[in-house]
Amino acid sequence: MSLSAGLGVILKRDLQLAFRNRGDLINPLVFFLLVASLFPLGVGPSSDVLLIMGGGVVWVSALLANLLAMDSLFRSDYEDGSLEQLMLSPTPLWMVAMTKVLAHWLVTGLPITLLAPVIAVMFGLPSQALPAVVMTLLLGTPMLSLIGAIGAGLTVGLRKGGILLSLLTLPLYIPVLILGTGAIDAAVNELPWHAHLMWQGVLVVLGVTFAPLAIGASLRVSVSG
């Protein structure tokens, strides 16, 4: 089997497992909607307040929903022994990790990105800000998956790794969060926001370049330890 065919099998397998476990597929989306819906209840129905905090709410909700699904990224493979088999296969581990991160983004990050405009409209964001919402999440959610996968690899062998995963990854999410919310705020105020998007693109290039190697190293540390 060729390298591309082997990676395709891994991607197809992860997607099939995600769609079989409908709860794991739907839970991040439901959590995303619930977190975003709680903010108006806490701060009040003032349209001016909701407009100011709309971009931040969308991004914080997306970040937390993504983090909710990260703990299970490698755990099932670790528990049934397939992770060790993948590590022993001739396929480079960083390619395997990148394929699994892509599958995670397709079932978590992409649906959140497509659902985000609904939340944005709910908070009264103007129509000119909706492209910024979609584009920043389209570039930002892959970075959330890449960074989260590093923490998931380090904590995969721990019984209660979810809390440690949050502590490891939340500080690293801050630059992505700042750029995402900054772009949306600029679009709301009818200011240029493409510079934020370009910096997000820089982060994505750096993440795709270095994160797979870090994920592979973290998995080796966890499994061999």
DRENTILUM-414990 format. One line per 10 residues: their letters; for each residue x, z, y of N, C-alpha, C. Coordinates in nm, 3 decimals. Example, Ala and Ser with C-alpha at 12.3 -4.5 7.8 and 13.67 -1.06 7.14 Angstrom:
REM DRENTILUM-414990
AS> 1.319:0.780:-0.569:1.230:0.780:-0.450:1.320:0.780:-0.330; 1.285:0.708:-0.225:1.367:0.714:-0.106:1.290:0.787:0.003
//
This chain:
REM DRENTILUM-414990
MSLSAGLGVI> 0.085:0.000:-0.119:0.000:0.000:0.000:0.089:0.000:0.124; 0.057:-0.086:0.220:0.135:-0.093:0.342:0.112:0.030:0.428; 0.200:0.045:0.528:0.189:0.161:0.616:0.058:0.160:0.694; 0.021:0.046:0.749:-0.103:0.038:0.826:-0.225:0.064:0.739; -0.220:0.014:0.615:-0.333:0.037:0.524:-0.344:0.185:0.489; -0.231:0.250:0.468:-0.233:0.394:0.437:-0.288:0.476:0.552; -0.248:0.443:0.675:-0.301:0.514:0.791:-0.450:0.485:0.809; -0.490:0.362:0.777:-0.632:0.328:0.784:-0.715:0.409:0.686; -0.659:0.434:0.568:-0.729:0.516:0.468:-0.746:0.659:0.519; -0.641:0.713:0.581:-0.649:0.849:0.635:-0.754:0.857:0.746
LKRDLQLAFR> -0.754:0.756:0.834:-0.853:0.754:0.943:-0.995:0.744:0.887; -1.014:0.655:0.792:-1.147:0.639:0.732:-1.192:0.766:0.662; -1.100:0.831:0.591:-1.134:0.955:0.519:-1.176:1.064:0.617; -1.100:1.083:0.726:-1.135:1.187:0.823:-1.269:1.159:0.890; -1.296:1.033:0.920:-1.424:0.999:0.982:-1.540:1.021:0.885; -1.519:0.988:0.759:-1.624:1.011:0.660:-1.651:1.160:0.642; -1.546:1.241:0.638:-1.565:1.385:0.626:-1.638:1.442:0.747; -1.607:1.389:0.865:-1.673:1.437:0.987:-1.822:1.405:0.984; -1.857:1.285:0.939:-1.998:1.247:0.937:-2.073:1.312:0.822; -2.003:1.354:0.718:-2.070:1.428:0.611:-2.102:1.570:0.656
NRGDLINPLV> -2.010:1.630:0.730:-2.033:1.764:0.783:-2.094:1.752:0.922; -2.223:1.727:0.925:-2.290:1.700:1.053:-2.280:1.817:1.149; -2.273:1.939:1.095:-2.263:2.055:1.183:-2.134:2.052:1.264; -2.022:2.019:1.198:-1.894:2.011:1.269:-1.894:1.898:1.372; -1.976:1.797:1.348:-1.983:1.684:1.440:-2.069:1.715:1.562; -2.177:1.787:1.539:-2.274:1.812:1.647:-2.239:1.937:1.727; -2.178:2.036:1.663:-2.152:2.165:1.730:-2.076:2.150:1.863; -1.967:2.073:1.871:-1.899:2.061:2.002:-1.987:2.002:2.110; -2.073:1.905:2.075:-2.162:1.845:2.175:-2.267:1.945:2.223; -2.324:2.021:2.128:-2.422:2.123:2.165:-2.356:2.230:2.251
FFLLVASLFP> -2.235:2.270:2.213:-2.161:2.370:2.291:-2.133:2.317:2.432; -2.095:2.191:2.441:-2.070:2.127:2.571:-2.192:2.135:2.661; -2.307:2.102:2.606:-2.431:2.107:2.684:-2.470:2.250:2.722; -2.453:2.344:2.628:-2.491:2.482:2.655:-2.404:2.544:2.763; -2.273:2.524:2.754:-2.183:2.581:2.855:-2.215:2.526:2.992; -2.234:2.394:3.001:-2.266:2.333:3.130:-2.400:2.382:3.183; -2.496:2.407:3.094:-2.630:2.450:3.137:-2.631:2.595:3.184; -2.535:2.675:3.140:-2.533:2.816:3.178:-2.486:2.837:3.322; -2.406:2.746:3.374:-2.353:2.765:3.509:-2.463:2.769:3.615; -2.561:2.678:3.614:-2.668:2.689:3.714:-2.746:2.819:3.704
LGVGPSSDVL> -2.760:2.872:3.582:-2.829:3.000:3.567:-2.750:3.114:3.629; -2.618:3.102:3.626:-2.535:3.211:3.678:-2.514:3.207:3.827; -2.506:3.087:3.886:-2.475:3.077:4.029:-2.596:3.044:4.113; -2.707:3.010:4.049:-2.827:2.979:4.126:-2.852:2.830:4.134; -2.971:2.792:4.177:-3.011:2.650:4.178:-2.974:2.574:4.304; -2.893:2.633:4.392:-2.860:2.566:4.518:-2.790:2.433:4.490; -2.844:2.325:4.543:-2.787:2.192:4.517:-2.648:2.177:4.577; -2.623:2.241:4.691:-2.490:2.230:4.753:-2.384:2.298:4.666; -2.419:2.415:4.612:-2.324:2.487:4.527:-2.298:2.409:4.398; -2.404:2.357:4.338:-2.390:2.281:4.214:-2.308:2.155:4.235
LIMGGGVVWV> -2.324:2.091:4.351:-2.246:1.970:4.380:-2.098:2.002:4.391; -2.067:2.115:4.456:-1.926:2.152:4.473:-1.860:2.182:4.339; -1.930:2.250:4.251:-1.870:2.293:4.126:-1.899:2.198:4.009; -1.970:2.088:4.035:-2.010:1.999:3.927:-1.893:1.942:3.848; -1.793:1.889:3.918:-1.678:1.831:3.850:-1.603:1.932:3.767; -1.584:2.051:3.822:-1.515:2.156:3.748:-1.592:2.200:3.625; -1.724:2.209:3.637:-1.806:2.250:3.524:-1.798:2.148:3.411; -1.805:2.020:3.446:-1.795:1.915:3.345:-1.664:1.926:3.269; -1.556:1.946:3.342:-1.425:1.949:3.278:-1.403:2.077:3.197; -1.442:2.191:3.251:-1.426:2.316:3.176:-1.511:2.313:3.049
SALLANLLAM> -1.632:2.261:3.059:-1.718:2.252:2.941:-1.657:2.159:2.836; -1.603:2.046:2.880:-1.539:1.952:2.788:-1.415:2.015:2.723; -1.338:2.088:2.802:-1.218:2.153:2.750:-1.253:2.255:2.642; -1.351:2.339:2.669:-1.389:2.443:2.573:-1.452:2.382:2.448; -1.532:2.276:2.465:-1.592:2.211:2.348:-1.485:2.146:2.261; -1.385:2.086:2.325:-1.275:2.027:2.249:-1.196:2.134:2.175; -1.173:2.247:2.242:-1.098:2.356:2.180:-1.174:2.415:2.062; -1.305:2.416:2.070:-1.387:2.468:1.961:-1.363:2.391:1.832; -1.341:2.260:1.843:-1.324:2.176:1.724:-1.179:2.166:1.678; -1.084:2.219:1.754:-0.943:2.199:1.719:-0.899:2.280:1.599
DSLFRSDYED> -0.955:2.397:1.580:-0.907:2.485:1.473:-0.924:2.424:1.335; -1.023:2.337:1.320:-1.050:2.275:1.189:-0.976:2.143:1.170; -0.890:2.104:1.262:-0.825:1.974:1.255:-0.742:1.958:1.128; -0.658:2.056:1.097:-0.573:2.051:0.978:-0.611:2.154:0.872; -0.706:2.242:0.904:-0.730:2.357:0.816:-0.784:2.316:0.679; -0.880:2.224:0.677:-0.936:2.185:0.547:-0.831:2.117:0.461; -0.746:2.037:0.522:-0.637:1.973:0.446:-0.537:2.076:0.396; -0.515:2.178:0.477:-0.421:2.284:0.435:-0.478:2.364:0.319; -0.607:2.394:0.325:-0.668:2.478:0.222:-0.681:2.408:0.088; -0.707:2.277:0.088:-0.721:2.206:-0.041:-0.591:2.143:-0.090
GSLEQLMLSP> -0.482:2.163:-0.017:-0.352:2.115:-0.062:-0.320:1.971:-0.025; -0.415:1.900:0.037:-0.388:1.760:0.071:-0.287:1.747:0.184; -0.275:1.849:0.267:-0.176:1.844:0.375:-0.034:1.839:0.319; -0.008:1.917:0.215:0.124:1.913:0.153:0.151:1.776:0.090; 0.047:1.715:0.030:0.065:1.582:-0.028:0.094:1.479:0.081; 0.029:1.493:0.196:0.057:1.403:0.306:0.200:1.420:0.358; 0.248:1.542:0.358:0.384:1.568:0.404:0.487:1.513:0.306; 0.452:1.506:0.178:0.545:1.454:0.076:0.537:1.302:0.063; 0.438:1.241:0.122:0.422:1.096:0.112:0.530:1.026:0.194; 0.557:0.899:0.164:0.659:0.825:0.241:0.617:0.795:0.385
TPLWMVAMTK> 0.491:0.809:0.415:0.445:0.784:0.551:0.498:0.892:0.645; 0.559:0.855:0.758:0.609:0.956:0.851:0.499:1.053:0.893; 0.534:1.181:0.896:0.434:1.283:0.925:0.377:1.266:1.065; 0.458:1.222:1.159:0.406:1.209:1.296:0.301:1.098:1.304; 0.312:0.997:1.220:0.209:0.893:1.217:0.080:0.946:1.155; 0.094:1.026:1.049:-0.024:1.089:0.987:-0.093:1.178:1.089; -0.014:1.259:1.162:-0.071:1.350:1.262:-0.141:1.271:1.372; -0.082:1.161:1.415:-0.143:1.081:1.520:-0.274:1.020:1.473; -0.279:0.979:1.348:-0.403:0.922:1.294:-0.513:1.027:1.288; -0.478:1.149:1.249:-0.578:1.256:1.241:-0.625:1.296:1.381
VLAHWLVTGL> -0.536:1.294:1.478:-0.575:1.323:1.616:-0.669:1.214:1.668; -0.641:1.089:1.633:-0.730:0.979:1.674:-0.870:0.998:1.615; -0.877:1.036:1.488:-1.007:1.061:1.425:-1.079:1.176:1.495; -1.005:1.281:1.530:-1.066:1.394:1.600:-1.120:1.352:1.735; -1.045:1.269:1.806:-1.091:1.224:1.938:-1.215:1.136:1.926; -1.220:1.053:1.824:-1.334:0.963:1.808:-1.464:1.039:1.781; -1.455:1.154:1.712:-1.577:1.228:1.679:-1.604:1.342:1.777; -1.510:1.373:1.864:-1.529:1.484:1.959:-1.510:1.439:2.103; -1.391:1.390:2.136:-1.361:1.354:2.274:-1.443:1.238:2.326; -1.459:1.134:2.247:-1.536:1.018:2.292:-1.684:1.049:2.313
PITLLAPVIA> -1.753:1.119:2.220:-1.892:1.156:2.247:-1.908:1.244:2.370; -1.815:1.337:2.392:-1.821:1.421:2.512:-1.808:1.336:2.637; -1.718:1.238:2.634:-1.701:1.148:2.748:-1.828:1.070:2.778; -1.894:1.023:2.674:-2.018:0.947:2.692:-2.134:1.035:2.738; -2.129:1.163:2.702:-2.236:1.255:2.740:-2.215:1.315:2.878; -2.093:1.311:2.928:-2.060:1.377:3.055:-2.141:1.327:3.174; -2.171:1.197:3.187:-2.252:1.155:3.302:-2.388:1.222:3.310; -2.444:1.259:3.196:-2.572:1.331:3.198:-2.556:1.466:3.267; -2.448:1.536:3.233:-2.419:1.665:3.298:-2.392:1.645:3.447; -2.318:1.539:3.479:-2.286:1.512:3.619:-2.412:1.489:3.701
VMFGLPSQAL> -2.506:1.412:3.647:-2.632:1.388:3.718:-2.711:1.517:3.730; -2.707:1.601:3.627:-2.778:1.728:3.630:-2.728:1.817:3.744; -2.599:1.805:3.776:-2.542:1.884:3.885:-2.551:1.813:4.019; -2.615:1.699:4.024:-2.638:1.631:4.149:-2.520:1.551:4.200; -2.424:1.517:4.115:-2.312:1.437:4.159:-2.360:1.296:4.195; -2.311:1.241:4.306:-2.358:1.108:4.349:-2.312:1.000:4.253; -2.375:0.885:4.264:-2.347:0.775:4.171:-2.204:0.726:4.180; -2.142:0.735:4.300:-2.005:0.685:4.313:-1.905:0.774:4.240; -1.947:0.895:4.202:-1.857:0.985:4.130:-1.863:0.967:3.979; -1.965:0.899:3.928:-1.981:0.884:3.783:-1.867:0.805:3.719
PAVVMTLLLG> -1.817:0.695:3.781:-1.700:0.630:3.721:-1.579:0.722:3.711; -1.560:0.809:3.810:-1.449:0.903:3.805:-1.468:1.003:3.691; -1.591:1.048:3.669:-1.619:1.140:3.559:-1.583:1.077:3.426; -1.629:0.953:3.406:-1.605:0.886:3.278:-1.458:0.853:3.259; -1.393:0.799:3.361:-1.254:0.755:3.347:-1.158:0.873:3.330; -1.183:0.982:3.404:-1.093:1.097:3.389:-1.106:1.160:3.250; -1.228:1.167:3.199:-1.247:1.221:3.064:-1.195:1.124:2.958; -1.206:0.995:2.984:-1.157:0.896:2.889:-1.005:0.904:2.875; -0.936:0.939:2.982:-0.791:0.959:2.976:-0.754:1.102:2.943; -0.838:1.197:2.985:-0.802:1.338:2.969:-0.830:1.395:2.832
TPMLSLIGAI> -0.941:1.354:2.769:-0.974:1.412:2.638:-0.870:1.378:2.530; -0.807:1.258:2.529:-0.698:1.239:2.432:-0.584:1.337:2.452; -0.555:1.371:2.578:-0.450:1.470:2.603:-0.491:1.607:2.552; -0.618:1.642:2.568:-0.666:1.769:2.514:-0.650:1.773:2.363; -0.678:1.660:2.296:-0.664:1.655:2.150:-0.518:1.663:2.109; -0.431:1.595:2.181:-0.288:1.597:2.146:-0.228:1.736:2.165; -0.258:1.798:2.279:-0.205:1.933:2.304:-0.264:2.032:2.206; -0.395:2.022:2.182:-0.458:2.114:2.089:-0.407:2.098:1.948; -0.369:1.975:1.908:-0.319:1.952:1.774:-0.185:2.022:1.751; -0.105:2.035:1.856:0.021:2.109:1.842:-0.008:2.256:1.809
GAGLTVGLRK> -0.101:2.316:1.882:-0.139:2.454:1.853:-0.206:2.467:1.718; -0.289:2.367:1.681:-0.356:2.372:1.551:-0.255:2.365:1.438; -0.149:2.287:1.457:-0.045:2.281:1.357:0.031:2.412:1.342; 0.054:2.480:1.452:0.125:2.608:1.447:0.042:2.719:1.384; -0.089:2.712:1.397:-0.177:2.820:1.351:-0.253:2.786:1.224; -0.223:2.672:1.161:-0.303:2.628:1.048:-0.295:2.724:0.929; -0.184:2.795:0.914:-0.169:2.885:0.801:-0.220:3.025:0.826; -0.273:3.051:0.945:-0.320:3.185:0.979:-0.469:3.196:0.954; -0.513:3.311:0.907:-0.655:3.331:0.877:-0.739:3.333:1.003; -0.692:3.397:1.107:-0.766:3.403:1.232:-0.682:3.338:1.341
GGILLSLLTL> -0.662:3.208:1.324:-0.576:3.135:1.417:-0.647:3.085:1.540; -0.781:3.098:1.545:-0.855:3.044:1.658:-0.819:3.107:1.790; -0.804:3.241:1.792:-0.770:3.310:1.916:-0.629:3.274:1.960; -0.536:3.273:1.864:-0.397:3.237:1.897:-0.389:3.092:1.944; -0.468:3.006:1.882:-0.471:2.866:1.925:-0.514:2.855:2.070; -0.615:2.932:2.109:-0.660:2.930:2.248:-0.551:2.980:2.342; -0.483:3.086:2.305:-0.377:3.140:2.390:-0.260:3.043:2.405; -0.233:2.966:2.300:-0.121:2.873:2.305:-0.153:2.749:2.387; -0.275:2.701:2.377:-0.307:2.571:2.435:-0.370:2.576:2.574; -0.443:2.681:2.605:-0.512:2.685:2.735:-0.417:2.670:2.854
PLYIPVLILG> -0.300:2.737:2.857:-0.209:2.714:2.971:-0.162:2.569:2.981; -0.147:2.501:2.867:-0.101:2.362:2.870:-0.209:2.265:2.914; -0.335:2.309:2.908:-0.445:2.225:2.953:-0.458:2.221:3.105; -0.393:2.312:3.175:-0.415:2.327:3.320:-0.383:2.199:3.397; -0.268:2.131:3.376:-0.244:2.007:3.453:-0.351:1.901:3.431; -0.398:1.887:3.307:-0.503:1.788:3.279:-0.632:1.826:3.352; -0.663:1.955:3.352:-0.783:2.004:3.419:-0.776:1.982:3.569; -0.661:2.009:3.629:-0.645:1.993:3.774:-0.662:1.847:3.814; -0.599:1.757:3.740:-0.608:1.615:3.774:-0.750:1.563:3.754; -0.816:1.606:3.648:-0.952:1.560:3.622:-1.050:1.605:3.729
TGAIDAAVNE> -1.047:1.733:3.761:-1.139:1.785:3.862:-1.104:1.733:4.001; -0.975:1.713:4.026:-0.934:1.659:4.156:-0.986:1.519:4.179; -0.982:1.437:4.075:-1.033:1.300:4.088:-1.183:1.299:4.114; -1.256:1.383:4.044:-1.401:1.387:4.062:-1.436:1.439:4.201; -1.368:1.543:4.247:-1.394:1.595:4.381:-1.365:1.490:4.488; -1.256:1.415:4.469:-1.223:1.309:4.565:-1.331:1.201:4.565; -1.381:1.166:4.447:-1.487:1.064:4.440:-1.615:1.113:4.504; -1.648:1.240:4.485:-1.768:1.297:4.546:-1.760:1.289:4.698; -1.640:1.315:4.754:-1.620:1.312:4.898:-1.583:1.173:4.950; -1.597:1.070:4.864:-1.572:0.931:4.901:-1.428:0.912:4.947
LPWHAHLMWQ> -1.335:0.977:4.879:-1.192:0.964:4.905:-1.128:0.888:4.788; -1.009:0.832:4.808:-0.941:0.763:4.698:-0.909:0.860:4.584; -0.945:0.822:4.462:-0.922:0.909:4.347:-0.839:0.843:4.238; -0.796:0.719:4.261:-0.722:0.649:4.157:-0.581:0.704:4.135; -0.527:0.772:4.238:-0.395:0.833:4.219:-0.399:0.941:4.111; -0.507:1.020:4.110:-0.522:1.120:4.004:-0.528:1.051:3.867; -0.596:0.938:3.863:-0.610:0.864:3.738:-0.475:0.811:3.691; -0.393:0.767:3.784:-0.259:0.718:3.748:-0.174:0.830:3.691; -0.182:0.949:3.750:-0.105:1.061:3.697:-0.156:1.104:3.561; -0.286:1.092:3.541:-0.339:1.118:3.406:-0.284:1.017:3.306
GVLVVLGVTF> -0.272:0.892:3.350:-0.212:0.791:3.263:-0.069:0.824:3.227; 0.005:0.877:3.324:0.143:0.919:3.297:0.146:1.030:3.191; 0.055:1.126:3.203:0.048:1.233:3.105:0.013:1.179:2.966; -0.077:1.081:2.962:-0.115:1.023:2.832:0.005:0.954:2.768; 0.082:0.880:2.847:0.201:0.813:2.793:0.300:0.915:2.740; 0.323:1.021:2.815:0.414:1.126:2.770:0.360:1.195:2.645; 0.228:1.218:2.644:0.169:1.284:2.529:0.178:1.201:2.402; 0.146:1.071:2.414:0.153:0.983:2.297:0.298:0.969:2.249; 0.394:0.980:2.340:0.535:0.965:2.303:0.589:1.088:2.233; 0.560:1.206:2.285:0.627:1.327:2.236:0.538:1.416:2.150
APLAIGASLR> 0.407:1.417:2.176:0.320:1.510:2.103:0.318:1.487:1.952; 0.314:1.362:1.901:0.315:1.345:1.755:0.436:1.409:1.687; 0.553:1.400:1.750:0.672:1.464:1.694:0.657:1.616:1.694; 0.601:1.670:1.801:0.579:1.815:1.808:0.475:1.861:1.706; 0.372:1.780:1.686:0.270:1.814:1.586:0.330:1.816:1.447; 0.409:1.713:1.415:0.474:1.708:1.285:0.566:1.827:1.263; 0.642:1.864:1.366:0.732:1.979:1.353:0.653:2.108:1.334; 0.542:2.123:1.406:0.463:2.246:1.393:0.401:2.256:1.254; 0.359:2.143:1.197:0.304:2.146:1.060:0.411:2.184:0.959; 0.531:2.133:0.975:0.639:2.169:0.883:0.671:2.317:0.890
VSVSG> 0.671:2.370:1.012:0.698:2.513:1.028:0.591:2.597:0.960; 0.466:2.560:0.977:0.355:2.637:0.921:0.352:2.628:0.769; 0.367:2.507:0.715:0.356:2.488:0.571:0.477:2.546:0.499; 0.597:2.521:0.551:0.717:2.572:0.484:0.731:2.722:0.501; 0.670:2.776:0.610:0.679:2.920:0.632:0.585:2.998:0.546
//
